Amino acid sequence: MAEGRFGVGDPVNVLSRAKGRWMRDGVVVSVLAEDAFVEDGTLRMPAGACKVQYDRNSCAKWIPPISLEAEIRPADFEKDDAVSVFCRSMGRWMADGVVLDVLPGPEFVDGLDMPAGAVKVAYATGNNAKWIPPRMFRDELRALRAWTPEDGDVQTVMSLVREVAEATQDALLAFVSTPSAAPAA
């Protein structure tokens, strides 16, 4: 069951009934902790309902917990998708990742047995690459999708700002510590 699986900021695929297809650019922008009236008090939603934005942020909808499994699913990945990758050796998320390859079926690659759907990602300014199987997506891979929080969710915004700032600072430090980047004396 999908209930409780999604949090604010999670990238998701959203079923667009109007277009009759799954939209890959969805983002969860709100999750209700308790029953509440939403949409200016005109719609009652139960605890666990999710509001998602999708279709280049032009559409939004509330989805009750009973419909989550049919209406949204965790984001999938395609070649060239922008991603954030968890680097275990550094113990942090790297926000400059890109999907290099997605396996259509099980395959032995780079000395590893990988299942269908496994992705190869490059990150840390392209200096590192690794394969990530689907069972590890939740812990090691985040799709980067554009979104704007509507309800002033300051904690979520600040968390995202800190992640980008840390990645920028790391890149700057790497550049400055590179001998060829130092100014001539």
C-alpha positions, 0 to 999 in steps of 0.5 A, a space after each residue: 500500500 502506498 499510504 505513508 510512502 511519500 513525503 514533501 519534496 518527493 519526486 513522483 510520477 502522477 497519473 494525469 486523467 486529462 492526458 491519459 498518461 503518467 507524467 514524470 515531473 510530479 512532486 509531492 508538495 503537501 502531505 496531511 498529518 490529520 484530516 483537513 479542509 483544503 482548497 480554501 475549505 471547499 474540499 475535505 481530505 483525510 490524514 495521509 492525503 498528498 497534494 502533487 504538482 505536475 506537468 511543468 507545475 501547471 497542474 496540481 491535485 489532492 490525492 486521498 490515501 485510498 487512491 495513492 497507489 493508483 494515482 502516484 508512484 515513485 519517480 522512475 529514471 531515464 538516461 540524462 535525468 538530473 539526480 541527487 546521489 548519496 555518496 557513502 564514502 562522503 556520507 552526503 548527498 551530491 546534487 550534481 548527478 546525471 543518469 548515464 544508463 538504465 538497464 532494460 533487463 538483468 545484466 552483468 556490467 562493470 563486474 556487477 550483477 544488476 537487475 532490470 531498472 538499475 541505473 548508472 549515475 555520474 556525480 561529484 562533477 563527473 569524477 565518480 560513477 556507480 550502479 544503483 539497483 532499484 531496491 536502493 533508489 530510496 536510500 541512494 538516488 533522488 530525482 531532481 524535479 523543479 517545484 515551488 512549495 505553495 504553503 510556505 513550507 520553510 523547513 523543506 525549502 531550507 533543507 533544499 537550499 542547504 543541500 544546494 549550498 553544500 554541493 556548491 561549496 564542495 565544488 568551489 573548494 575542489 576548484 580552489 584546491 586544484 593547483 591549476 586553478 590557483 592564481 599565479 604568484 
